[in-house]
Amino acid sequence: ITTRKGKLVYLTGANEVYSNRALHTFELHPRLFTLDAKAGKTAMAARLQLCALYAATGTLLPEGRSKRTGGEVALELLRQSWTGSPLTDDECAQLATIPGFGMLTP
C-alpha cells in the first residue's frame, strides 16, 4: 500500500517479522526508459501500485522525458488497468490508495 506523509512516500505491508511479503517487479522499457509492470498474474496489482507511486511522487511540473506530470502518467496507468473481471483483494487495496494523491494532479 502506498501512503504519503509530507514529502515522504511509504510502501507499507505486514508488520510481522516472518510474514510473507509480496513484491512487484517492473521492467524498464529499452527505448522509452519508462517503467512498465511485468507481465504475469500479478501484472494488474503491479500496474496499480506503479500508478500510486507515480501519483504520490509526481509534481506539478512535467517530467523531462515523458513531458507529463506524475499524475498524468498515473491516470494513463489507471486506464490501462481496466478489465471486465472483478478485482482481487490486493488490486482493490492498491486501487484504494490512489485517490489520496489527487491533489497532486493539476
VEXDREN-2710 file (C-alpha; in Angstrom, 1 decimal):
% VEXDREN-2710
k/r/px/py/pz
1/ILE/0.0/0.0/0.0
2/THR/1.4/3.4/-0.9
3/THR/1.0/6.4/1.5
4/ARG/2.5/9.8/1.7
5/LYS/3.4/11.8/4.8
6/GLY/4.7/15.3/3.9
7/LYS/7.4/14.9/1.3
8/LEU/8.0/11.2/2.1
9/VAL/6.3/8.2/0.3
10/TYR/6.0/4.9/2.1
11/LEU/5.2/1.4/0.9
12/THR/3.7/-0.4/3.7
13/GLY/3.0/-4.1/4.3
14/ALA/2.6/-6.6/7.1
15/ASN/4.3/-5.7/10.4
16/GLU/5.1/-9.3/11.4
17/VAL/8.8/-10.2/11.1
18/TYR/8.3/-13.6/9.5
19/SER/5.3/-12.7/7.3
20/ASN/5.4/-13.3/3.6
21/ARG/5.8/-10.2/1.6
22/ALA/4.7/-10.0/-2.0
23/LEU/6.6/-7.8/-4.3
24/HIS/6.1/-6.4/-7.8
25/THR/8.8/-6.2/-10.4
26/PHE/8.9/-3.6/-13.1
27/GLU/10.7/-3.5/-16.4
28/LEU/12.5/-0.6/-17.9
29/HIS/11.3/0.0/-21.5
30/PRO/14.5/-0.2/-23.6
31/ARG/13.7/2.7/-25.8
32/LEU/11.4/5.0/-23.8
33/PHE/13.1/4.4/-20.4
34/THR/9.7/4.2/-18.7
35/LEU/8.7/1.7/-16.0
36/ASP/6.2/-1.0/-17.0
37/ALA/4.5/-3.6/-14.9
38/LYS/6.0/-7.0/-15.6
39/ALA/3.5/-9.4/-17.4
40/GLY/2.0/-12.2/-15.3
41/LYS/-0.8/-13.0/-12.9
42/THR/0.1/-10.0/-10.7
43/ALA/0.5/-7.5/-13.5
44/MET/-2.7/-5.7/-12.6
45/ALA/-1.8/-5.2/-9.0
46/ALA/1.7/-4.1/-10.1
47/ARG/0.4/-1.6/-12.5
48/LEU/-1.9/-0.2/-9.8
49/GLN/1.0/0.1/-7.4
50/LEU/3.1/1.8/-10.1
51/CYS/0.1/4.1/-10.7
52/ALA/0.0/5.0/-6.9
53/LEU/3.8/5.6/-6.9
54/TYR/3.6/8.0/-9.9
55/ALA/0.6/9.8/-8.3
56/ALA/2.4/10.1/-4.9
57/THR/5.8/11.2/-6.2
58/GLY/4.7/13.4/-9.1
59/THR/4.9/17.2/-9.0
60/LEU/3.0/19.9/-10.9
61/LEU/6.0/20.1/-13.3
62/PRO/6.2/17.6/-16.2
63/GLU/9.0/15.1/-16.3
64/GLY/11.7/15.8/-18.8
65/ARG/11.5/12.6/-20.8
66/SER/7.7/11.9/-20.8
67/LYS/6.6/15.6/-20.9
68/ARG/3.8/14.6/-18.5
69/THR/3.3/15.0/-14.7
70/GLY/3.3/12.0/-12.4
71/GLY/-0.5/12.4/-12.1
72/GLU/-0.9/12.2/-15.9
73/VAL/1.2/9.1/-16.0
74/ALA/-0.8/7.6/-13.1
75/LEU/-4.1/8.3/-15.0
76/GLU/-2.8/6.6/-18.1
77/LEU/-1.8/3.5/-16.0
78/LEU/-5.2/3.5/-14.3
79/ARG/-6.9/3.5/-17.7
80/GLN/-4.7/0.6/-18.8
81/SER/-5.8/-1.3/-15.7
82/TRP/-9.5/-1.6/-16.8
83/THR/-10.7/-5.2/-17.3
84/GLY/-14.1/-6.7/-17.3
85/SER/-13.3/-9.1/-14.5
86/PRO/-13.6/-8.4/-10.7
87/LEU/-10.5/-7.1/-8.9
88/THR/-8.6/-9.3/-6.4
89/ASP/-8.2/-8.1/-2.8
90/ASP/-4.7/-6.9/-3.5
91/GLU/-5.8/-5.0/-6.6
92/CYS/-8.6/-3.4/-4.6
93/ALA/-6.1/-2.4/-1.8
94/GLN/-3.8/-0.8/-4.4
95/LEU/-6.7/1.0/-6.1
96/ALA/-7.9/2.4/-2.8
97/THR/-4.6/4.3/-2.2
98/ILE/-4.7/6.2/-5.5
99/PRO/-7.4/8.8/-4.7
100/GLY/-5.4/10.1/-1.8
101/PHE/-2.9/11.7/-4.2
102/GLY/-5.4/13.5/-6.4
103/MET/-4.4/16.9/-5.0
104/LEU/-1.0/16.5/-6.8
105/THR/-2.6/16.2/-10.2
106/PRO/-3.3/19.5/-12.0
END
